[in-house]
Amino acid sequence: MSKKILILAGDGIGPEIVAEAIKVLEAVRAPFGLDLTLDEALVGGAAYDASGHPLPEETLAAARAADAVLLGAVGGPKWEPLPIAVRPEKGLLGLRAGLGLFANLRPAILCPQLADASSLKPELVAGLDILIVRELTGGIYFGEPRGVTRLESGERRGVNTLVYTESEIRRICRVAFDVARQRNKRVCSVDKANVLECTELWREVATEVGRDYPDVALSHMYVDNAAMQLVRAPKQFDVMVTTNMFGDILSDAAAMLTGSIGMLPSASLNAEGQGMYEPIHGSAPDIAGKGIANPLATILSVAMMLRYSLHEAAAAQAIEDAVSRVLDQGLRTGDIMSPGMRQVGTVEMGDAVVAALASAG
């Protein structure tokens, strides 16, 4: 039975990097006997320009009907003057909520070829392999009440609400413990329980869930300390599980440990295993159209899609191995460039991964 994949290129560098990811996906289709149907739709600023809304109903319907969604990026300064309700980012948040994508998996893995590109000393990051499990459909990004109001005094007041229910915490913690069982069996739950009652509940529920996983070691850490520890001794972590906002911040910090945010994919999953896959970097409007963006995070997002939603682990591994061979060849986009390497553009990097797949037979 054919698997349906919805392609949402989005804004900025999104169309450029997604084009290379599709080339790689097409390259594994025949060798691994993949029966795939690819459709395209608009999201973000591109959707707003065409329809007046960052997430048209037809896009959300197509996403719900797909087995997986591949997303490039959304946003850019062109749309920043818009009311917040119709900014491109609302399209992304709408997809997450509309598909129930509550579990965001963000790996921070240092490719050995890029040890020199990390902002930390090689001995601190060599062998780094962290998985950050971020709750994605709750917390302060979705909580009510929210907005900017004006007090009787005339002063403006901004409000965002941090809200989590016990069931929301429990389900994301179970995802973290389940994946930890496939790794090094360690979970660090990150909160701010010393000052935020909502995350005091988070800690309590995480502890309760941990009792169901006696083979997995559970630790707790305040988010400010976790940020410090990611820079001081990142290899102490295996799986980190945390709230929507904390996960957003910590995963971007962890990205730089690996040499470039342009190297890191992500998966956002719902309870049925349907997922949306995207690089964790943004739309990078400053380099859009220049042909210099790094497509590897998007290509690796395709590998995650094949593994988690399409259950094609062999094809996923082939893509990851091909990326590693390309790095072995010394090819680098500007964000991961180092002395002695050969700098290439977006298309050339995508072509190199396709060639590496073909040479592997």
ABEGO torsion letter per residue (X at the ends): XBBBBBBBAEBEAAAAAAAAAAAAAAAAAAAAGBBBBBBBBBBEAAAAAAAGBABBAAAAAAAAABABBBBBBBEEAAAAABBAAABAAAAAAAAAAAAGBABBBBBBBBBAAAAAABABBAAAABGBBBBBBBBAABEAAABOBBEBBBBAAGBBBBBBBBBBBAAAAAAAAAAAAAAAAABAGBBBBBBBAAABAAAAAAAAAAAAAAAABAABBBBBBBAAAAAAAAAABAAABBBBBBBAAAAAAAAAAAAAAAGBAAABBBBBBBAAGBBBBBBABBAGAAABGAGABBAAAAAAAAAAAAAAAAGBAAAAAAAAAAAAAAAAAGBBBAAABBBGBBBBBAAAAAAAAAAAAAAAX
